């Protein structure tokens, strides 16, 4: 047994004491951080409610059982709102002539009832507002909670044991630290002290070797020295994590039925009993995301149709992580090339699953590794030609992202996808727009998954009621909307910027109409001209104002030449372009450059290249250069910025020209937008027999608009 000298014992006890103090403070943080978040949230929420009550007139107290109260003296004393009564001290009110104690008690009871009613209906949002001390207090509390949670996510409960053991061993070994205690201790106690110090040496060395000591010091440094500005910067960089943590600690008032996609009770019951193992995830799931993952697991072959920005990718990763934790090895993700790089990033960032790239120059090596060792294989639709389902391992889960790409069953990529869907144990189709125009498209997607359900889909079922129709597809289709489950989303402000043609763009437009060129009509407002056209001028004005307000901007257009005109106008401010010819990996690099820029920048993108798959929430201003032929394309593009994690109000500016193709498009597409909203809103599809009458093909739409515009310009229609 080692005999410890007084000096060595003191040195070791000091080392152990430092680690014990760090560990004790961290355990205290684990206990206290959630309570500080709840208290800060309550204070911030109360302030919001009181702010709402500042607009509620005083006589509202009569509506909650206090109608006999005399309010005249209060009004004469300057009290005009319920908020003033709620905030006033009782002695302040009783000091008013004609106002007694019983009146004050009744008044404040009524004011509290109004307060509670407003509180119950308040959708709480934590905006990016560093000047607000209550919001700052909440952000700081969430920041500290997340830091502590991350520490224990790595080290679990080990610290509970280690801190107690450090204290026990140090107390026993302290006999060797001073001459007096050692002198009176006796042989038995000094032997126990030597043994305890030896164990203490082993424990402190182990804490250092595995990294716990460094992690404790780093956590202590962050919690002690992070400034308010640093906390706000962290919040802006990963707002989704902050809101997820907040939702775990307080009731944010999410509509449970909406979060469950308005599914019938029997299906919700099945989902509730489904286990979800998150041990291989590196991210916390929101409650609606956990429900979506359980739904996909319990129903096995499904369409996840959540609106853009709700985290469909994370839910799919959660399904794969659960299956991997249960022993499954092979998973296959099929997606457009534009989002393949993003899939690889998301899987690596949010899970401990291995990523295998099955497309591009190294696809052969990736395919061999995936076949032999498993993991999450990521393939693009064209690359399915190199992956024959019969020659490869059976996937535990096939994920098809942007599944509306395979809505045409006769297309080659659809046939290849169907082949994989037949052999996969489970299938998850993902699309925020599972049907853009017709019920047949939705039925086609369902047919890959559950043919018996597809056979029963009948648009006329709406005659029996929307709930009956939802019930008929409940085992295959789940849809949630942003407004229902992301209560923290900042406001979306949409502005139609109407302009008039000038000399040159007007002439270009007239020529396009007479030439019957629908495409040239749509982009005439950006024609090359001696001076900037009206749309280009307005675009520059919006960009300049955004830059002045330290906001980043994304500009979308369908047309490559419009993109080039915008790039030329913006010069060094512009990042891009993102176009169909830019490789997927490079598109992500451009988004990263835009996101990481310290100063305001403008990302310029073709709408069908950047409007799907990429997360552009660094932008809080969106400019659409022209209306799109399909309203869902525009909705997808806006959702790139207005999505989970966005902390600023998102401004959407549509550049439009009066008496032009822009007006005609908006008029005709109105019915298509309404059709989509009816379909997508509550896990359902159009429920009227005549729904298909709004299905206008692109060619038919173009012909109608050209004819109308030729007629308006007094030219005979062909």
ZAMARGU-4260 file (C-alpha; in steps of 0.2 Angstrom, whole numbers, plus 5000, padded with zeros to 4 digits):
<rodrens>
0) 5000/5000/5000 | 5006/5017/4996 | 5010/5028/5011 | 5006/5046/5007 | 5016/5061/5013
5) 5007/5076/5020 | 5013/5087/5005 | 5007/5074/4992 | 4991/5072/5001 | 4987/5091/5001
10) 4991/5093/4983 | 4980/5078/4978 | 4966/5085/4990 | 4967/5102/4981 | 4966/5094/4964
15) 4951/5083/4969 | 4943/5098/4978 | 4944/5108/4962 | 4935/5094/4952 | 4922/5092/4966
20) 4918/5110/4966 | 4916/5110/4947 | 4906/5095/4947 | 4895/5101/4961 | 4891/5118/4952
25) 4887/5108/4936 | 4875/5097/4946 | 4867/5112/4954 | 4865/5120/4936 | 4856/5104/4930
30) 4844/5106/4944 | 4842/5125/4943 | 4843/5129/4924 | 4826/5122/4920 | 4818/5132/4934
35) 4826/5148/4928 | 4820/5145/4910 | 4802/5143/4917 | 4803/5158/4928 | 4810/5169/4914
40) 4797/5162/4902 | 4783/5166/4914 | 4790/5184/4916 | 4791/5187/4898 | 4774/5179/4894
45) 4766/5190/4908 | 4774/5205/4900 | 4766/5201/4883 | 4749/5198/4891 | 4750/5214/4900
50) 4755/5223/4884 | 4739/5215/4876 | 4729/5221/4891 | 4735/5239/4888 | 4723/5239/4873
55) 4708/5232/4883 | 4696/5245/4888 | 4692/5246/4907 | 4673/5242/4904 | 4678/5224/4899
60) 4678/5220/4918 | 4659/5221/4917 | 4658/5206/4905 | 4666/5195/4918 | 4654/5196/4932
65) 4658/5213/4939 | 4645/5223/4930 | 4639/5232/4946 | 4655/5241/4949 | 4656/5260/4948
70) 4670/5264/4936 | 4668/5282/4935 | 4680/5287/4949 | 4693/5276/4941 | 4691/5283/4924
75) 4692/5301/4931 | 4708/5296/4940 | 4716/5291/4923 | 4713/5272/4923 | 4707/5268/4905
80) 4712/5249/4903 | 4711/5232/4911 | 4730/5232/4910 | 4732/5247/4922 | 4720/5239/4934
85) 4730/5222/4934 | 4746/5231/4936 | 4741/5243/4950 | 4744/5240/4969 | 4728/5238/4979
90) 4733/5253/4990 | 4735/5264/4975 | 4717/5261/4969 | 4709/5263/4987 | 4717/5280/4988
95) 4705/5286/4974 | 4690/5294/4981 | 4674/5284/4979 | 4684/5267/4978 | 4683/5255/4992
100) 4692/5240/4997 | 4678/5228/4991 | 4677/5237/4974 | 4696/5235/4972 | 4695/5217/4976
105) 4681/5214/4964 | 4690/5224/4951 | 4707/5215/4952 | 4698/5198/4952 | 4689/5203/4936
110) 4706/5210/4929 | 4714/5193/4933 | 4700/5184/4924 | 4703/5194/4908 | 4722/5192/4910
115) 4720/5173/4911 | 4709/5173/4896 | 4721/5183/4886 | 4735/5172/4892 | 4727/5156/4887
120) 4725/5162/4869 | 4742/5170/4867 | 4754/5162/4855 | 4771/5166/4862 | 4785/5170/4851
125) 4803/5174/4856 | 4808/5187/4843 | 4826/5193/4840 | 4825/5208/4852 | 4841/5211/4862
130) 4835/5227/4869 | 4821/5219/4879 | 4828/5214/4896 | 4814/5200/4899 | 4818/5192/4882
135) 4837/5193/4886 | 4834/5185/4903 | 4825/5171/4894 | 4838/5169/4880 | 4852/5168/4894
140) 4842/5155/4904 | 4839/5145/4888 | 4858/5147/4883 | 4864/5140/4900 | 4851/5126/4900
145) 4856/5120/4883 | 4875/5121/4888 | 4871/5110/4903 | 4860/5099/4894 | 4873/5096/4881
150) 4886/5091/4895 | 4875/5078/4902 | 4870/5072/4885 | 4888/5067/4884 | 4892/5061/4901
155) 4875/5056/4907 | 4874/5052/4926 | 4892/5049/4929 | 4894/5065/4938 | 4881/5060/4951
160) 4892/5046/4956 | 4909/5054/4954 | 4905/5070/4964 | 4899/5059/4979 | 4915/5048/4978
165) 4927/5063/4977 | 4919/5070/4993 | 4919/5053/5002 | 4937/5049/4997 | 4943/5066/5001
170) 4935/5066/5018 | 4943/5049/5022 | 4960/5054/5015 | 4961/5071/5024 | 4969/5062/5039
175) 4985/5063/5029 | 4984/5081/5025 | 4989/5089/5042 | 5002/5084/5056 | 4989/5085/5070
180) 4976/5074/5062 | 4989/5061/5057 | 4997/5061/5074 | 4980/5057/5083 | 4973/5046/5069
185) 4980/5030/5074 | 4986/5016/5062 | 4970/5009/5056 | 4963/5027/5051 | 4980/5031/5042
190) 4979/5015/5033 | 4961/5019/5027 | 4967/5037/5022 | 4981/5030/5012 | 4969/5018/5003
195) 4957/5032/5000 | 4970/5044/4993 | 4976/5030/4981 | 4958/5028/4975 | 4956/5047/4974
200) 4972/5048/4963 | 4965/5035/4952 | 4948/5044/4951 | 4955/5061/4947 | 4967/5054/4934
205) 4952/5045/4926 | 4942/5061/4926 | 4956/5070/4917 | 4960/5055/4905 | 4942/5053/4898
210) 4939/5072/4897 | 4927/5076/4910 | 4938/5088/4919 | 4941/5098/4903 | 4923/5097/4899
215) 4918/5104/4916 | 4931/5118/4915 | 4924/5123/4898 | 4906/5123/4904 | 4910/5133/4919
220) 4919/5146/4907 | 4905/5147/4896 | 4892/5149/4909 | 4903/5162/4918 | 4909/5173/4904
225) 4895/5172/4890 | 4889/5190/4887 | 4871/5194/4883 | 4877/5198/4865 | 4885/5181/4864
230) 4869/5172/4870 | 4858/5182/4857 | 4871/5177/4843 | 4870/5159/4848 | 4851/5160/4848
235) 4851/5167/4831 | 4862/5154/4825 | 4852/5139/4832 | 4835/5146/4836 | 4827/5129/4833
240) 4837/5121/4847 | 4831/5135/4859 | 4813/5133/4854 | 4814/5114/4856 | 4821/5116/4873
245) 4808/5129/4878 | 4794/5118/4872 | 4801/5103/4883 | 4800/5114/4898 | 4784/5124/4896
250) 4767/5122/4888 | 4768/5133/4872 | 4750/5130/4869 | 4752/5119/4853 | 4735/5112/4846
255) 4737/5094/4850 | 4725/5088/4836 | 4734/5099/4824 | 4751/5092/4829 | 4743/5074/4826
260) 4738/5079/4809 | 4719/5078/4814 | 4721/5059/4812 | 4706/5049/4819 | 4708/5042/4837
265) 4711/5024/4833 | 4726/5029/4822 | 4733/5041/4835 | 4731/5027/4848 | 4742/5015/4837
270) 4755/5029/4836 | 4755/5032/4854 | 4760/5014/4858 | 4774/5014/4846 | 4791/5015/4854
275) 4804/5027/4848 | 4822/5024/4852 | 4832/5041/4851 | 4849/5034/4858 | 4857/5037/4841
280) 4851/5054/4838 | 4861/5070/4841 | 4846/5081/4841 | 4830/5083/4852 | 4814/5081/4843
285) 4799/5092/4845 | 4783/5083/4851 | 4775/5084/4833 | 4792/5077/4826 | 4792/5063/4838
290) 4774/5059/4833 | 4778/5060/4815 | 4792/5047/4817 | 4781/5036/4827 | 4768/5037/4814
295) 4780/5032/4800 | 4786/5017/4811 | 4768/5011/4816 | 4760/5013/4799 | 4776/5006/4790
300) 4772/5013/4772 | 4767/5032/4773 | 4768/5049/4766 | 4774/5063/4777 | 4767/5078/4769
305) 4772/5091/4782 | 4773/5109/4776 | 4790/5115/4772 | 4801/5120/4787 | 4794/5108/4799
310) 4809/5096/4799 | 4803/5081/4788 | 4821/5076/4786 | 4824/5075/4805 | 4809/5065/4807
315) 4815/5053/4793 | 4832/5052/4802 | 4823/5048/4818 | 4815/5033/4810 | 4831/5027/4803
320) 4840/5029/4820 | 4826/5020/4829 | 4828/5005/4817 | 4847/5005/4818 | 4846/5005/4837
325) 4835/4989/4835 | 4848/4981/4824 | 4843/4986/4806 | 4858/4990/4795 | 4853/4996/4778
330) 4844/5012/4774 | 4841/5021/4757 | 4837/5039/4754 | 4832/5044/4736 | 4831/5062/4732
335) 4834/5075/4719 | 4852/5080/4716 | 4849/5097/4723 | 4846/5091/4740 | 4858/5076/4741
340) 4872/5085/4749 | 4860/5092/4762 | 4854/5075/4766 | 4872/5069/4769 | 4875/5084/4781
345) 4859/5082/4790 | 4861/5063/4794 | 4879/5066/4800 | 4874/5081/4810 | 4859/5074/4818
350) 4863/5056/4821 | 4877/5043/4824 | 4872/5034/4808 | 4885/5031/4794 | 4882/5040/4778
355) 4886/5032/4761 | 4886/5043/4745 | 4879/5032/4731 | 4880/5045/4717 | 4893/5056/4709
360) 4911/5051/4704 | 4913/5039/4719 | 4897/5031/4717 | 4904/5013/4714 | 4914/5013/4729
365) 4900/5020/4739 | 4888/5007/4733 | 4900/4993/4737 | 4903/5000/4755 | 4884/5002/4758
370) 4880/4984/4751 | 4894/4977/4762 | 4893/4987/4778 | 4876/4996/4778 | 4873/5014/4784
375) 4862/5027/4776 | 4864/5026/4757 | 4860/5043/4748 | 4856/5041/4729 | 4848/5053/4717
380) 4834/5048/4706 | 4845/5046/4690 | 4857/5035/4700 | 4844/5022/4704 | 4848/5015/4687
385) 4864/5009/4695 | 4856/5001/4710 | 4845/4986/4705 | 4834/4982/4720 | 4836/4963/4717
390) 4855/4964/4718 | 4856/4974/4734 | 4853/4972/4752 | 4835/4975/4757 | 4833/4992/4765
395) 4825/4993/4783 | 4818/5010/4777 | 4817/5018/4760 | 4815/5037/4761 | 4810/5046/4745
400) 4812/5064/4747 | 4802/5077/4736 | 4791/5061/4732 | 4780/5071/4720 | 4794/5068/4707
405) 4787/5051/4705 | 4769/5055/4704 | 4769/5050/4685 | 4769/5031/4686 | 4775/5029/4668
410) 4791/5039/4671 | 4807/5029/4672 | 4812/5036/4689 | 4795/5031/4695 | 4797/5013/4689
415) 4814/5012/4698 | 4807/5019/4714 | 4792/5008/4714 | 4804/4993/4712 | 4813/4998/4728
420) 4797/5002/4737 | 4791/4984/4734 | 4806/4976/4742 | 4809/4988/4756 | 4803/4983/4774
425) 4796/5001/4777 | 4794/5016/4765 | 4793/5034/4769 | 4788/5046/4755 | 4791/5065/4760
430) 4784/5080/4751 | 4777/5096/4756 | 4767/5096/4740 | 4761/5078/4738 | 4748/5084/4725
435) 4749/5100/4715 | 4734/5099/4704 | 4724/5083/4704 | 4718/5069/4715 | 4726/5057/4703
440) 4743/5062/4708 | 4740/5059/4726 | 4732/5042/4722 | 4747/5038/4712 | 4759/5041/4726
445) 4748/5031/4738 | 4748/5017/4726 | 4766/5014/4728 | 4763/5011/4747 | 4746/5004/4750
450) 4737/5000/4734 | 4722/4995/4744 | 4720/5012/4751 | 4724/5020/4734 | 4709/5010/4726
455) 4697/5017/4739 | 4702/5035/4736 | 4687/5044/4729 | 4685/5063/4727 | 4667/5061/4729
460) 4670/5055/4747 | 4669/5073/4752 | 4650/5072/4751 | 4652/5061/4767 | 4662/5075/4775
465) 4680/5080/4777 | 4683/5069/4792 | 4677/5054/4783 | 4689/5057/4769 | 4703/5060/4781
470) 4699/5043/4790 | 4700/5034/4773 | 4719/5040/4771 | 4724/5041/4789 | 4735/5025/4788
475) 4745/5032/4774 | 4746/5051/4775 | 4751/5063/4789 | 4751/5082/4786 | 4754/5097/4798
480) 4755/5115/4794 | 4768/5128/4801 | 4755/5139/4808 | 4748/5125/4819 | 4764/5118/4827
485) 4777/5131/4825 | 4769/5144/4837 | 4786/5153/4838 | 4787/5157/4820 | 4790/5176/4817
490) 4777/5185/4806 | 4776/5183/4787 | 4773/5199/4779 | 4769/5198/4761 | 4768/5213/4750
495) 4763/5215/4732 | 4774/5228/4723 | 4764/5234/4708 | 4773/5244/4695 | 4769/5250/4677
500) 4779/5246/4662 | 4790/5260/4655 | 4795/5263/4637 | 4807/5249/4634 | 4800/5235/4645
505) 4782/5240/4638 | 4788/5238/4620 | 4797/5222/4624 | 4781/5215/4632 | 4770/5220/4618
510) 4782/5212/4606 | 4781/5196/4616 | 4762/5196/4616 | 4761/5198/4597 | 4775/5184/4595
515) 4764/5173/4607 | 4779/5170/4618 | 4773/5166/4636 | 4790/5165/4643 | 4796/5182/4635
520) 4780/5190/4642 | 4784/5184/4660 | 4802/5191/4659 | 4799/5207/4648 | 4800/5218/4664
525) 4818/5214/4666 | 4823/5217/4647 | 4840/5224/4644 | 4837/5243/4642 | 4846/5260/4642
530) 4839/5263/4659 | 4834/5251/4673 | 4816/5245/4671 | 4803/5248/4684 | 4805/5230/4692
535) 4823/5232/4693 | 4822/5249/4701 | 4810/5243/4714 | 4821/5227/4717 | 4836/5239/4721
540) 4826/5250/4732 | 4820/5234/4743 | 4838/5228/4743 | 4845/5245/4749 | 4832/5246/4763
545) 4836/5228/4768 | 4854/5232/4769 | 4852/5248/4779 | 4842/5237/4792 | 4855/5224/4792
550) 4844/5211/4784 | 4850/5197/4771 | 4840/5195/4755 | 4836/5181/4744 | 4830/5184/4726
555) 4821/5171/4716 | 4817/5171/4697 | 4812/5156/4686 | 4823/5164/4672 | 4842/5163/4670
560) 4843/5179/4660 | 4833/5188/4674 | 4845/5181/4687 | 4860/5188/4676 | 4852/5205/4676
565) 4849/5205/4695 | 4867/5200/4697 | 4874/5214/4686 | 4863/5227/4696 | 4868/5221/4713
570) 4887/5218/4710 | 4897/5214/4725 | 4882/5213/4736 | 4876/5197/4727 | 4881/5179/4731
575) 4877/5166/4718 | 4869/5162/4706 | 4861/5146/4711 | 4855/5139/4695 | 4850/5122/4688
580) 4868/5120/4681 | 4876/5123/4697 | 4881/5106/4706 | 4872/5102/4722 | 4887/5103/4732
585) 4892/5120/4725 | 4874/5126/4729 | 4876/5122/4747 | 4893/5131/4747 | 4885/5146/4741
590) 4871/5145/4754 | 4885/5143/4768 | 4894/5158/4761 | 4878/5168/4762 | 4874/5162/4779
595) 4891/5165/4786 | 4894/5182/4779 | 4895/5195/4793 | 4887/5209/4783 | 4871/5209/4773
600) 4871/5200/4757 | 4859/5195/4743 | 4858/5177/4737 | 4852/5176/4719 | 4844/5160/4714
605) 4833/5152/4701 | 4817/5147/4710 | 4817/5129/4705 | 4835/5126/4710 | 4836/5135/4726
610) 4818/5134/4731 | 4818/5116/4736 | 4829/5107/4749 | 4841/5122/4754 | 4839/5130/4771
615) 4840/5149/4768 | 4834/5155/4785 | 4849/5168/4786 | 4838/5178/4774 | 4823/5188/4781
620) 4818/5197/4765 | 4812/5187/4750 | 4810/5195/4733 | 4800/5186/4719 | 4804/5193/4702
625) 4788/5186/4694 | 4773/5175/4699 | 4775/5157/4696 | 4765/5145/4686 | 4762/5134/4701
630) 4758/5142/4717 | 4767/5128/4726 | 4783/5133/4719 | 4782/5150/4726 | 4776/5142/4743
635) 4792/5131/4743 | 4803/5146/4740 | 4796/5156/4754 | 4797/5142/4766 | 4816/5141/4763
640) 4817/5157/4774 | 4801/5156/4784 | 4805/5140/4793 | 4809/5132/4810 | 4824/5142/4816
645) 4820/5159/4809 | 4820/5173/4822 | 4816/5188/4811 | 4800/5194/4803 | 4801/5188/4785
650) 4796/5200/4772 | 4790/5193/4755 | 4790/5206/4740 | 4782/5200/4724 | 4787/5211/4709
655) 4771/5213/4698 | 4767/5224/4683 | 4749/5231/4681 | 4739/5226/4665 | 4751/5212/4661
660) 4754/5193/4662 | 4757/5195/4681 | 4739/5200/4683 | 4732/5186/4672 | 4743/5173/4681
665) 4737/5179/4699 | 4719/5178/4693 | 4719/5161/4685 | 4730/5153/4698 | 4719/5159/4712
670) 4708/5143/4710 | 4724/5132/4710 | 4730/5139/4726 | 4713/5137/4734 | 4713/5119/4728
675) 4730/5116/4736 | 4725/5124/4752 | 4710/5113/4753 | 4720/5098/4750 | 4735/5101/4761
680) 4727/5108/4776 | 4722/5093/4786 | 4729/5077/4780 | 4716/5076/4766 | 4714/5079/4747
685) 4700/5089/4738 | 4684/5083/4743 | 4672/5089/4730 | 4667/5080/4714 | 4671/5095/4703
690) 4688/5098/4711 | 4697/5093/4695 | 4689/5107/4685 | 4703/5119/4693 | 4717/5108/4685
695) 4725/5119/4672 | 4740/5112/4663 | 4755/5123/4660 | 4752/5124/4641 | 4733/5127/4643
700) 4737/5141/4656 | 4750/5149/4644 | 4738/5148/4629 | 4724/5156/4639 | 4734/5171/4645
705) 4742/5174/4628 | 4725/5175/4620 | 4718/5186/4634 | 4733/5198/4632 | 4732/5199/4613
710) 4713/5203/4615 | 4717/5216/4628 | 4730/5224/4616 | 4716/5224/4602 | 4724/5210/4593
715) 4713/5195/4587 | 4717/5179/4596 | 4723/5165/4584
</rodrens>
